[in-house]
């Protein structure tokens, strides 16, 4: 069975910053290669993954080296996808694994060539436009949700499976002998991610908070960016007396922040489809205190690996009780339930189903 992955080219693989989908693709390809599957990856030219063979024609859209071509046009995901699909057909891959919605317009082309298609969904499927997009996919495409929550928000769609995401657990060295007395927040500095709630928890609990995240909204219109900057300016000013430190956007350095934290604070307001930072924290032995939204209950076992909370009051109470959580059990939970090896195993029969549906070789 010859497998290829088509990644979007928003960022490099592995990403230099955070990059959720890019890290999923990197780690899944690494595990599949280690298991002997020899996957191929279509990605941006500034990607540096060495676990599998790669092909690329354009730099990532966020690359500092991105230049206009001779015609004055910026290379796009569409340029990348059309080339990748044509090459995947020419190379006679049995299965194309599409990550995210960017490749969906090319599914018919693949199926017409008898190539199996797996479409992994990482989006908020509660959004009507997402449901409409997924509802238009050909019946032969195998639709996979990244969590049971993602699947449950759109039960009318022709899902084949829900494969809970994971992380390459062995890449995360845990700290199991206690931690510094600070809370950690890692993510977008937005209301939907709850950075303002995190600061409120720090203020009310008196426990210092360390924040890592982008100071701007990527790929946003100028008006959106200006509104976001105003939100942050007001937030920092409002919490001038709150014990917190903003560390900027962190790449791999986020791991030490998580590893040394009393807990990871995830006070989200939106139905997060997965929440990779929670899996990373647990793999590092760090408990998670999170709002009861989206896939949180699939990752966090209440009062075992953290606390699943229904209000800010609950969050404040939980961070004061978090030393009752066994950090070793957090790590064991990640090894059992959030391991990328498990993800790769679950995808193997899904690839076979895609081949069967397409009538592929």
N, C-alpha and C positions, 0 to 999 in steps of 0.2 A: 504494500500500500504506500503510494508516494503522496506525501502531504506537503502543501505549501500554505504559508500564511501571508495575507496581504494586510499590512499595517497602514494606517493613515500616515501622512507625512507632516502632521502638525509639529511633531518633535522628533528628535533622534532617539534611537534605541541602542542601549539603555539611555534614559533621559539624563541630562546633566542637572536638572532640578528635580522636581517631584515626579510628575508625569504618570498618572495611574495606569491608563491603558498601555502605555509604552512599557511600563514595568511588568504588567501581566504578560504581554507578548514575549518580552525578553526571558522571563523566568519559565514560561510554558515551553518555549522553543528549547531552552537549556535542558529541561527535564526530559523532553521527548528525544533530544539528541543523545543524552546520557543513556536512555533506554534502548537506543539503537534504531529509532524511527527515521533518522536523517531528514528532518524537516528542512524546507527551503523558505527563506523569508524575503519578501519584497518590502523594502523600506527606503528611507532617505539616504542620500550619499554621505551624510555626516554621521550615520550610525556606526557603532564600533563593536557590535555583537560578534563574538568569535565562536559561539557554540554551534553555529550552523552556517551553511552557505547562504549568501545573500545576493540580491540583485537590486540595482537602483539607478535612477536617471536624474532625479532632482534632489536638491538639498531640502532639509526640513523648512517649513514655512516660518519657523521662529529662529532659523540659523542667522547668526550675525553676518555670515558671508553671502547671504542671499542677494543675488544681483538680477537685474532685468536682462532678458535675453535680447538678441539683436533686433527682434521685432518690437521690443518695448513691453512685452508681456511677462508678468510674473508666472513662474511655474506653479501649478496648483495640484490639489489632490486629484482633480479630474485627469490631468496629464499623467500623473503617476498611475492612477487606477486603470486607465485605458491601456497603457503600455503593459502593466503587470498582468492584466487579464489576458491580453493577446499572447504574452510570453508564456503564461501558465498553460494555455491551450497548446501552444507550439511545443512546450516541453512535455506535454502529455501527463500532467499530474492527475492523480485519481481524485483528489479532494482539494478544494480551495477553502481555507478557513478565513472568513472575513470578520474583522474586528471593528465593530461600530457601524454606523449607517452609511459611511462614505462610499462603500462599494456596492450598495444595494442596486443602483441603476444598471450594474453590469451583470447581475445574476442571470438574466435570460441568455446573455451571450455565452456564459459558461455552461448552462444547462443544455443549450442547443448543441454544444460540442461534447455532450455526454460527460461533463465533469461534475462530480458531486460538490455541493455547496453547503457549508455550515456557516450560519450567520449568528454570531454571538452578540447579545444585546446587553449594553452597559448603561442604557439611558433610563430616565424616569418614565416608565411606561404608563404612568397615570396621566401624562400630558396628552390631550386629544390629537395633536399633530404627530406625536410619536406613534400612537395607535393607528392613525390613518396610514402612515408610512409603512408600518409593519404589516398592516392588513392587505397591502398591495403586493406583498412578496409572492412569488410563484409557489404553488403547492409542493413542488419537488425540493425546494430549499428546506433545510433542516434548521429550525428556529430554536435557539438555546438561550435561556435567561441566565444571568449571572447570580441569581438568588431566587429563593421561593417568593420573596416579596416582589421582585421584579415581575415574576410570572403572575402572581395573584392580582396585581393591579390591572391586568388586561386579560382576564380569563377567556375572553372570546377569541383570542388569537390562537393560531394553530401551533402551539408550543409542542416541541418534541421532548424537551428535558429542561430541568433547571440544574446547572452545575455551579454550586457555590464556589466563588473564587478562592484562591489561596495564595500563599507566598512560598518562596524557596526557603523553608524554615532553617536549613543548615547554614544559610548565609547570615543569620541573625544570632549573634552571641548574647545570651541572656545574662542579666544580673539578678541573682536569686538571693543575695544576702542582705537585703534591705536597700534603701534608696535615699537620695536627698529629699528634703522636705519641700518639694515644689511640685506644682501641677504643670502639665504640658498641654498646649493647644497647637495642633499642626493642621493647617488647611487654609482654604481661601479666607481672607479677612472680610467676610460678608455676613449679613444678617442671617441668611439661610444656613450658613455653617455655624452661626451662633457665637461669633467672637465677642459680641457685646454681652451675651449671657455668661461666657467664660470669665470675663472681667468682673461681672457682678458676683459670680461665685467666689472669685478671689477676694473681692472687697468684703463680702459678708462672712467668709470663713477665716479671713486673715492669713490664708496660706498663699505664699508667692506663686505667681503664674509666669511661665515662660512661653512666649508666643513665637511660632515660626509660620511664615506664610508670605505669599506674594503681596506686595504693597499696591499692585494694580490689577485690574481685570484684563486678562488676555483677550486679544482680538475684539475688544469692545469699541463701540462708537464713541467719539469724543465726549458727547453729552453724558453717556453712561459712566465713562471714566471720571469725568469731573464730579458727578454726583457721588461716586465711590470715594474719591479723594476727600470730599467734604464730609462724608460719613465718618471716615477715619480721623480726620482732624477733630471733629466734634467728640468722637469717642475717646481719643487720647486726652483731650482737654477735660472731659467729664471725669476721667479716672486718673487724674494727676496724682491723687493721694492713694490710689490702689497699689498694692505691692505687685508690680508686674515688670517684665523686661521683654521688649520686642527685639528678636534676633534677626529679622529679615527672612528672606526665602532661603531655606537650607536644602541642599542635596543630601548626600550621604551623612552629613553632619547631624541630620535630624535623628539618626539612630541613637547617638549618644544622649541627645536630649530626651528621647523616649525611654531609653534604658535606665537613666538615672532618676526618672520622675517618680513621684509618689503615685501618680496615676495619669493616664491620658484622659483629658476632658473633651467630650464630644457632645456639646449641647445643641445639636442641630434642630432646625425648624422644618426641614424638608424631608421627604421620604427617601433617604439615601439608598440607592440601589444595592450598594455593598458597603463601602467604607474601608478601603485598603489599609489606612493608617491604624485602624483598630486591630487588624490581623497582625500588622507589624509590631504593634505594642505588645500583644499577647505573646508573640514569638520571642520577644525580648524579656518576657517575664513580668511585664508591667500591666497592672489591672486597668480596666477601662470603665469609666463612669460616663454614661451616655443617656441621651434622651430616647424615649421609646418611640422611635420613628423608623420607617423603612425596614432595612435588613438588620438593624441593631440586635433584636432578640435571636437572630440566627448566628451571630458572632459571639455575643456576650451572654454568659449564663449568670443570671441574677444571683448575687451573694456567693458565687463560686469563683468566677473570673472577673467580677466587677459588679456594677450596679446598673440596672435599667430603670430610668427615672421618668416620672410623669410631670414634674414641675421643677422650677428653679429651687424651690424649698427642698425638694428631694435631692437635687444635685448637691446643694450645700451640705445636707445631712450626710450624703454618701461620701464626699471627699474627706469628711472627718472620721469615717468608719473604715476607710479603705485599707488600713493596716491589718484588718481582719481577714483580708484576702491572701491566700497562699500563692506567692509568685511562681512557685514550682508548678502548681496546677494551671496557671495561665499558660506556661510554656507547654505543658502536656496537652492542654486543649488545642493549642496551635498545631502541635505535632499530629494529633489524631484527626482533627476536623478541618484545619485550614492549611493543609500541606499541599504544595503544588504537585507533588507526586500523585496524590489522590485525584487532583484535577485532571492530570494527564491520563490516568487510568480510566476515568469516567468518559473522557472524550473518545477513547478508542472505539467502543461500539457505536458511538454517534457518527464517527467517520464511516463506519461500515454501512450504517443506515443511509448516509448521504450517497454513497456509491450505489447502493441498491435502488434508491429512488431515481437516480439519474440514468440508470442503465449503463453505468460506466464499465470500463474494462475490468 
